[in-house]
Amino acid sequence: MPLTITQPEVFYLLIPLAILLFILLRKKFVKDSARLFNPKGWKWFIFAIRMVIFALLLLALSAPYMDIVEESTNLTTLKVLVDKSGSMELYDVDSAVAAISSSSDIPVEIHELEMGEHTALGTAILSYLTPEENILLITDGRNNFGTELKDVALFASSLNSRLFALNLKDRKDDAAVWIEGPDKVVSGVENTFTAKVNAVGEPDKSLKVYVDDSLVYNEAFRKDVEIKQTFTSGNHVIRAVLGGGDAFSQNNIFYKAVSVYEKPKILFVSNGGSPMLGLLQGFYAVDTASGVTSNLDSYYAVVLDNINGDQLGNREIERLEDFLDDGNGLLVVGGRNSYDWGEYDTSRINNLLPVGIGQAKKKDDITNIVMLLDTGASGEGLLKEGITFFDVQKSILVDVLNGISSLNKVAVFESNHYQKTITGLSELGPKKVQLIEDISVLTTHGFSELRFSYQKAHEALKLNTGSKNIVIITDGKLIPQDQALTLELTRAAKADGIKTFIIAVGDSADEEFLKAVKEAGGGEYFRADETNRLKLYFGEPESGDTDDLEIFVYDSNHFITEELDMSSDIYGFNTVYPKQNGRMLLSTSAGDPVLTIWNYGLGRVAAWSTDDGSVWTPDMLNTKNSQALIRTLNWLVEEPGRKSDPLIDIPELRTGENSVITVKSSRIPSGSGISFYEYEKGIYKGNYFPQKTGIASILGRNAAVNYQKEYLNIGMDPELERTLAITGGKLINTDDKEEVASLSTVQVSRTNDLSWLFLTIAGLVYLFEVAVRRIMEMRALKKF
């Protein structure tokens, strides 16, 4: 395995040491006539030998180490953990135990995990896990309670232990049904509910879906059945029923309770007609006014559409402040009478907004960026004739460097096992030309290992001032262990204020993992053709003709913009900038804010710094793009019915599981056989332990009680193989002798600190110098 240096920056000390040594050797401490021999060539020998010693000492100080993987066959027993939970009845567990017992090369130690209908598989494995061993699981991999299985796999990997599992074949057929969709809906608005079926084997089943008592679907089941429904008032029940026999009857019926609330009331303040008004009236109960009215208690949100600062005096601002303090929402829409055109900079409305008025002052903060280029051998694959994935990755890296500001501090590391530093963290401008030339000659080698280079990038950034960012360019082909550890490192980096951006090359990239890194790291995910968007974060986009501008999703890690697909031109906008705690979600392609949000006390405020669709954004109100506005209002409203007294929050209810019912009320609730206690002022909680499925009434509201989770996710967990791979294990078949034989060996990974080695070599070199000097002196004495 290659040598890894933890702190390469210590080698910068070689420069002052070389200068100091050169000065000392040039200085004459003894007259030439008093010397035993001519020092002319000797000084250069001393210089060279001392620099070698200094280099070796610095190498020892840089914390060098080498990872060594050894394979041991000293296992005396094989631990086999047998999952005896309810859903395992679908498999012939006894035959699997017998097969592994007869085929294993070493004695088998069987442990049965009696977990009934609450599978805490991860927690159970932890109690049996010891260093440097193999554990074989006979399980479907479904973990319903306790410690996550992936967390257990990461811990096992740190102990040099591997987890394996048998590839089980089902002996019984079964199907489970459930319904996905909202449990709180708004009157008169169409909602989509999806009945889903999970099957093991080939059960002969039919699916019926009832809305209240009306049959709305009756056919042979498919994976997903969408039911679109509009409710007007009251409480309703959607019920999905599977017909036909199978292993478990309890998961053949599922209930969904739906509570209907009146459309939340919104006050729309404008000076005339607005195209946005028609859009909002389809989802909310909208009252219109020409000013902020005196009584706002019944409204969930207020929309100010292109209102001038002169119309917002102290009285109106105080009403809005009280309105926000009560936990409500405010949307301020731009135009030619608002923001920079409406004298907001001299109005108290500016205090409520997440944006400042005018151009932002140029920041003095330094932007630090570490680029991680995946140079693993998987990049050799051809994208098309004559062009490899790695060629595209290098081209993207060069485009990114050309597109970002030359004042940024940039480092580029290879993202493979060798972790080569292509350039350290320093200002981009002076080194850009040479850096691009160095990138052009890079080739793939080794294999991709993102976690080591990511950790190195974290170390390089965490002590720097200014914004700190990691940009990963990869084909996304990483082993599960590398993926899991990289995700953990990404979360740790975010805690240190470091954002992570991902650029994926090729269609085979694991987008699920790469998006998970983006979400954990608080950055963004780009495909290869979207890299120009990086200019919004690190560059200095040119504000060209507004005819060429589009609206971009700047931050996709929020409810409003998550998975938001929009394409809208923008022909004008108000000149604003995000305040320190403001969060910009949408921007123009030149980086100008379009939607910025923040929390103001208990309330929420959104600044929409373009117009209402009249002139500047005519495409904004179509079905696709209007989702941005509707989601913004939904975020501001927060929850329909939150002004009700009492406001009841009922979690998912399942038989045999305790659930906590939360009630916001002006007095302690009573009834339904639940004892409530005051959790905090005006908030009450009570425990509810249902015993049977069906529809229960809790404080006058319908609540669905369904079967246990144990019978919901049936069949082999599709993530099990990836989870095992984190530890170096895998799914095995008992009829494959090589796979069974691998259970008797354990791979041990050790980290050897090599500082002692380089200290020893430095000592030996010094002794060599002393010996040479002594020989020279003895030869000089013989001449006299």
N, C-alpha and C positions, 0 to 999 in steps of 0.2 A: 504494500500500500504506500502511496506517496507521503512525503513529509509535509506536514501542515504547520504554518507559522501563525500563531495567534495575534502577535503584536508586531507587524512588519515595520511600523512607524519608528521603532527604536533604531533602525539602520540609518536614519537621518543624522544620528550622532556621529557617524563615520566622517562626515564632512568637517566639523570643527576639530575632531580628534586628529584628522590628517593634517589640517593647517597647523595645529599646535605642535604636533610631532615634527613637521617640516621646519618650523621656526626654531625649535629646540636643537635639532640636528645641525642647523646652519650656524648656531651660536657656538663660539669657541670658548670652552671652559678651561682648556689646557693648551699651552703653547705647543706648536708642532714639534719643536726641538725636544720636548719632554716626552713625546709619544714613543712607544716601542715599535710601532709600524705606521705606514702611511694610511691615513683614514679616508682617502679620496673615494675609493670604490666601496669601502666598508660602510660608509654612511648610508648609501643607497640600499645596501643589503639589510642594515638595521631597520631602515624605513619600511622596506617590503615585509620583513619578518614581523615587525611590530603591528603593521596594518592587518596582517593575517591574524595575529593574536587578538587585536581589537575586534575584528569581524567575527571571530569565533566567540568572544565574550558577549558581544551584542546578540549573536544568534542564540546563545544560551539564555540571555535576558528576554528574548522575544517569545518565550514559552513554546518551543517547538514540541510537536508530538506526532505520533504515528499510530493510526488505528490498525489493529491486527485482528483478523478473524480466524479463529481456530475451530476445528471440528473435533469434538470429543465423543468417544464411544463408551464412556464410563457410567452411563445410566444403568442403574440396577433394577428399576421398576418404571413402568409407564402408568401415570395417573390417568384414569378414564372417568370423567364426570358425566353422569347420565341425567339428563333433564327429564324429570317425572311430572312435569306440569300437565294440565288438562289437555291442551292442544296437541300433545305428543301422542295421543291415542291414534292419530292418523298414520303413524309409522310403526313398523315392526321393530320396536326397540330391543326386545329380547334376542331376536335373531342377529341384530347388529352387534350386541355385546358378545354373543357367542362367536361371531365371525372374527372380531378383533382379538378375542382371547386366544383363539386357535391359530391365528396367523402372525401374531406378534413374536419378535425374536427375543423379547425380554418379558419377565413376569408382569402381569397386568394387575393394577390396584384399582378396583371398582368403587366409586362413590356415587350413591344415588342421591339426587337433589330433589327432595320432596317439597315442591313449591305450590302444589294445588293449582289454584286459579289466579295466582299472583306471581308471575315469573320475574324474579329478581336475579337473573342469570349473572349479570356483571358482579353483583355483590357476592354471590356464591363462589364465583371463580376466585375473587380476591382472597377468600378465606383458605383456599388451597394452594395459592401461588407462592412458590419459593424460587430463589435464584438458580439459573442454569439448569433448567429442566424443560421437558415437553409435557404438555397436557392435551389429551384428546377429548374433545367434546362430542357427545352424542346428543344433538339438539337441533331444533329448527332455527336457532339464532334469534328468536323473538324475545326481546327484553322489554317488559312492560313497566317495571318498577326499579327503583334503586339506581345504582351507578351505571352510567352508560357503558356499553360494551367497547366502544372505541377508546374510551378513557382507560379501561382495564387493559386493552391491547397496548396502548402507549406505555403503561406502567410495566407490563410484562416485558416489553422490548427493552426497557431500561435495566431489567434484571437479567438480560440475556436468556429469557425464557420464551419458548414458542408455543403458540396455540394452534391446534389442528382441529378439524371436525370431520366427521364422516358424512359423505354425500348420501343422504337418506332417500329412499324411494317410498312413496306413499302406498299404503295398503287399503286406505278407505277414501271415499269421495266425500267432499264437503264444500259448501259455499256459504259465505257470509255477506249480508247486505247492510249497507248504511247509507245515510243521506247527508250530503254536504249542502250548505246554504246558510243564509242569515237566520237568526232566531228573533231578530227585531227588524221590522220593516216599516216603511212609510206608506200611509194610505194612498192608493191610486198610482203607485209606482210599480212597474213590472220587475219582478225578481226571478232569478234562475236558481232552481234547486236541482241537484244532481244525485240520482240514485246510483250507487256503485256496488258492484259485486266482485268479491274475491273468491276464486275457486281453486280447490285442490283436486286433482284427478279430472274426471269428466262427469260431474253430477248432472242428472236430467232434471232441470229446474225451469219453472216459469216464474215471471216476475209480475206482480201487480202493485200499482201505486195508487193510493187513495189520497185525495185532498178532502179533509173532513170525512164524510162518508161517501163521496163521489169517486167512482173508479175512473182514473184518467189514463191508465196504461195497463195493458194486459197482453204480454207476449213472452216468447222465450227470451231468457235474460241475455243481455249484452253487458259489456264492461261498464259503460256509462249510459245513463238514460237521463236526458235533460227535461225538466218540467218547468215551463214558464208560467208564472202565476201572479195575478194582481189581486191584492186584498184591499178592502176598503175600511174595515173596522173589526174590533174584537180580537179574540184568541182563536187560533186555528191549529189543526193537527194534520201533518202529512205522514202517511204510513206506507212503508214498503214491505211487501210480503213475498217470500220465496215459497213456491209450491213444490211438492215432490220430496222424497225421503233422502236423507244423508246422515252423516255421522253425528252432527250436533244440531239439535232442533232449536236451541235457544238463540242462535244467530240468524234465524230465518225471518225475523221480523224486527223492524226498526221504526222508532217513533221520532218525529221532529215537531216540537211545539213552536209555533210562530205567534208572536205578539205584534199587533198592528198599532202604530201610533199615528196621530194626525201629522200632516206635513209640518215640519218646524217652521215657525214664523220668522220671516226676514224682513227688515226694513230696508227698502231700496231708495236711497236719496239721490236725486238727480234734478237737473234743470230742464228736462224735456225728454223726448223719446230716446230710447236706447235699445239697440239690437240685443244686448245682453239680457234685458228684462224678460223677453220671451223664452230664452233658454232656462232661466232660473225658475220661471213660473211652472215649468214642467216637473220640477222636483220639490219645490218649497211653496209655502203659503206666503206670497209676497205682498206686502203693503208698500205703496209708493208715497213719497213726500218730497217736498222741495227743501226741507231742512231737517235737522236732528230734533225729533219731537221730545216732549218733556217726560213722557212715560215710556220707558224701554223694557219694562219688566217682562212682558210676554214674548219678547224677541230673543232668538238664539244668536243672531248675527245681524250686523248693520253693514250695508254696502254703500260707500260714498263713491258715486260715479262722476268723475271729472268735476269735482267741487272745488271752488276757489277758496283760498285761505281766508278771504274777507267774510265768507259765509260761516266760518267756524270761529266764533268768538269764545270768550272765556266760559260762558254759560254752556255752550254746546260741547266744548272740550271736557268740562267737568262731568257732564252727563256721560260722555263716552268713557272717561276714566272710571266712573262708578260702574258702568256697564261691564267693562273689562275686569274690574275687581270682583265682580260676581261670577266670573268664569265664562264669559261669553266671547264672541268673536267679532273682529272688525276687518273688512276688506276695503282697501283704498285703491280705486281704479284711476289710472292716469288719463292724460289727454291734454288738450291745449289750454285748459283752465286750472290744472292742478300741478302739484309738485313744483318743478322749476319754473313753470309757466303761471303758477297760481300763488306765488309768494309764500310757499310753505316754510321757507327758511326763516321767516319772521313771524310765523304762527306757532302757537302751542301744539298744534297737531304734529309738528316735527318730533316732539318728545315721545309720541305714541308709536312712531314708525320705526321699522327695522332698517331704514335707509336714511342716509343724509342727502341733502339737496346739493346738486352741482357735481363737479368733477372731484373725484377723490384725490387727496394729496398724495404725491408720490411716496411710496413706502421706502424707508431706509432699511427695512429688514432684508436679510440675505436669504435667498432661496437655495437650499441644499438638496441636491438630487443625486441618488446613487442608482445607476442603471445596472441591472443584472441581465447579462446576455447568455441565454442558454446555448452552450457550445457542445452539448452532448451529441453522441453519434447518431441519435434518432433524427437529427436535422439533415442528415445526408439524403433522406427520402426526396424523390422528385415531385415538385409541385406541378411542373410541366417539363417538356423536353428541354434539357440544358439548364434548368433552374431548380435548385434545391430549396427546401424550407429554410436552410441556414442562410442561403443567399438573400432570401426575403427578409429574414431577421436582421441581417447586417444592413440591408438597405433601409429598413425601418429605423434602426438605431441612428444611422447617418441623417435621415430625414428629421428625426426628433431633435438631434443636436443642432441641425440647421434652423429648426423652427423655434427654438427656445432662446431666451435672452442670453447674450454673451456675458452678462454680469452675474449669472447664476454660477454657483459652485457645483461642479459636477465630478463624479467618480464613475468609473466603469469597471465592473468585476465580471469575470467569467463565472457562469452559474453551472459549474460541474464539480466533480470531486477535487479538482486541482485548485480551484478558487484563485486563479491568477488575477492579479491586479493590473488591468490595462492602463489605468490612470488613477491616481489618488484624488482625494477631494480637494479641489482648488478651482479658481475662477476659470470659466470655460474659454473666454476670449483668447488669451495668449497661446493656448494649446490646441485650439480647435482643428487647425489644418493638420498638425502632426497626428492628432488623435484619430481623425478620419482616415488618414493613411494607414495607421496601425490597425484600425478595424478592418480595412479592406483586405488585409493579408491573413486574417484569422481563419482558422480551419476547425472543423469539429474533431473532437478527440475525447476519449473516456466516455462516461455516461452521465446523464443529467442528475444532479443532486442539488435541488434548490435550497434545502434547509441550511446547508453550511454557508453558502454565499449570502443568504438572507441574514443569518446571524452576524456575519462579518459586516454587512451593510448597516445593521442595527448598531453595532459597536462603533462604526465610523460616524454615525449621525447623532447618537444620543446626547453627546456633550456639546454639540454645536448650537449656536443661537440662530434665530430665524426659523422659517418654515422648513420642515424636514420631510423628505419624500423618497420612496423607493419605487422605481419603475422596472417591472419584470417583462422581458421579451422572451417568449417561449413558444414551443410547439405544443406544450401542454401534456407531453407524454412522460409522466412521472410515476414512480412506484407508489403504492398506497402508503407505505411507511413515510416516505418523503412528503407526501401530501398531508398526512395527519400532523407531522411534526412542524411543517411549514405553517399550517393553520394556527397552531399553538404559538409559534414565534410571531405571527402576524398580530395576534391579539396582544401579546406583550409589547410589541412595537407601538401599537396604537395607544397603549397606556402611557408611553413615553412621548406622545404627541407626533408620531411618525405615521404618515398616510402611505398606503400601498396602492399603486396603479398596475394594471395588468394589460399587456398587449398580446393577443393570441394569434398565432400564424397557423393556417391549415384547417381543414374541416374535421380532422381527427382529434383536435384539442378537447380535453375533458372540461367542457364549459361549466358543468356543475361545480367542479372543484375551483376553477378559476373565479367564478362568480362568488363562491364562498370566501375566497381570499379577499376579493374586492370588498365584500360586506364586512368581514372581520377587520380589514385594514382601513375602512372609511374612505377609500379612494374610488376609482372608476375602472370599468372593464371595457376595453376597446378591441374590436376586430382589426385585422391588418389594414383595412381600407378606411379606418376612422381615426388614424393617428394625428390628423391635422387638428383634432379637438384638443390635443395636449397643449397647444398654444394658449388655450384659455386659462390654463393653470400655471404654466411656467414661462410663457412667451410674452411678447408685447404685440398683441393683435392690432393690425392697422384698422382704424375706423374709416372705412371707405364709403362709397355711395350706399345709402340705405336701401337702394333697389336691389342690392346684392346680398342682403342680410337674411338670415334664417333664425328661428328660435331653436336653441339647443337645450337638452337636459344637462344641466351643469352638475347636479348632485342627485344621483338615482337612489340614494340610501334613505329615502323618506317615503312615508305613506303616499304622499301626493304624486311623487315621480317614479315610484317603484314599477318597473316593467311598463312605463309610459311610452307609448309609440306615437310620436307626433311629427308632422312635417308642415311647418307654416312659415311663409315669408313674413317679414316685418318691415314696414316702410317708415316707421317713426317710433320714437320712444322718448320718455322723459329722462333727463340727465340726473341720475342718482347714483349712489354707491352704498354697498352694505356697511352698516355700522359694525362695531367690534363683535357684538353678540348676534348680529343678523346672519341668517343662513340663506344664501342664494341657491335657489333650486333650478330656475330657468334663466338663461341668458341669451343674448344675441350671439351670432357667430363671431362677433368682434369682442365679446366679453362684457357687454353692457347688461346690467341687471334687468330682468323682465319680471321675475317673481322672487321675492325675498320675504322670509317669515321670521317671527320670533315669538316668544312667550312674554306677555306683559302682565306681571303679577300672576293672577290665576287665569287670565284671559289669553287669547291668541290673536295676533295681528298678521295680516298678509298685505304686502305692498305689490300691487300689479302695476308696474311702471310703463305700461303702454295703454292704448285706448281700449274701449269696450267692443271693438270689432267694427266700428263705424268707418274708419279711414285707414288707420295704421296696420291693423291686423284683420283683414277681411276673411282670411281662412280660419281664424281662431274659433269660430262658432260652429264649424261643421261637426258632424257626429264624431269623427276621430279626434280632432284637436280639442274639442270642448271638454274632453275628459279632464284636462288640466284644471279648468275652472270649476267643474263639478266636484272634483276631488278636493280642491282648495276650500270650497264652501263646506264640504262634508267634514274636513279637518277643523274648520272654524266652529261648526255646529257641535262637533265632537260626538254626541250621542242623541238620537231622537228620544224624547221622553225624559231627558235628564232634569227637567223642571218639575216633574211629577213628585208628589208627596203621598205615599212613600215611593222611592225609586228602588226597585228590587233587582239585584244581580244574582242570577242563578247559573252556576257553572255546569259543565257536562255532568249528568248524573248517571251512575251505573250501579247495578245491584251489588251489594257486598262491599261497597267502597264509601268511605266517609267524604262528604262534601261540605264546604263552608258557604252558607248563604249570607250575602251582604246586603244590608238595607240602609239606605239613606233616608232618614225620616226626622220630623220634628218631635216625635215621641217614640218610646220603645214599642216595637211591634209585638203583637201577640197572636196566637192561633197557629194552626197547622201542626200542633204538637212539637214545635221547635222552641227551645229556650234560647232567647237572644240576650246578649250582654253588650254593654256599650264599649266599643273598641276605641273610639275617640268621639269628640263632641259631634252629635248628629249622625254618627255611623255606628250601626249595630251588626253583630255577627252571631250566627248560630250554626250548630252542626246538624247535618241531616244524613241519615244512614238508611237508604231505601232497601227494601227486601225483595221487591218484585218489579218486573218490567211493566210499562204502561204509562198512563198520563196521571201525574199527581197534581194536586192543587196546593200551591204554596202562597199563602196570603192573597188568595183570590186569583192567582195567575197560574196558567197551565205550565207544567214542567215535564219534560220527557225523561223517563227512566229506561235505560237500555241495558243490554247484556254486557257482561264483563269484557274488558279489553283482551283477555286471553283468547277469546273466540272471534275477535275481529280480524287481526292480522295473522291469518293462518297460512301454512305453507312455509317453505324454506325462505328465510330472509335474503333478498337479492344482494344485500350489502354485506352478508356474512363473509364471503370470500375475500372481499377487500379489507374487511376488518382483521381477518386472520393474517393477511399479507403484511400488515403493519408489524407483526411480530416475526415475520419470516416463515409463518406457517401457511397452510392451505387446506382446501377440501381434498379428502383422499377417498379412494375406493378400495374396499377390502379385497377385491379380486386383483388389484395391482400390487405385485410383490415389492417392486421398487419403492412405491409410495409408502407401503407399510413398513419397509425396512428403514425409511428415513425417520421414523418415530423413535428409533433406538439411538440416534445420534443427536447431539446438541451443538449448535454453533455458538461459540463464545467470542464476543467482540470486546477487545481490551484497548485502552488508550495508554500508550507508553510515553511517559515524559522523557524527552531526549536531552534535556538541559545538561544533565550530568555528562553525557557523551561529549558535547562540545566544550564543556569546561575541562574535561580530561585531555582532549586534543589540544586545547589552548595551552595547557600545562606542559604537554609533551613538546609542542613547538617552542615554548620558552626555554625548556631544558636543552633543546637542539641548538638554540641561539647561544645559550651559555657555553655549551660544549664547543661550538665553533669558535667562539671568542677565546676560550681557554686554549684551544689548539693554536690559534693565531698568535697568542701571547707567548706560548712555549716555543714556537718556531722563531719568533722575534728574539727571545732571550738567547737562543743557540747561536745567533749571529755575533753576539758580543763575546 
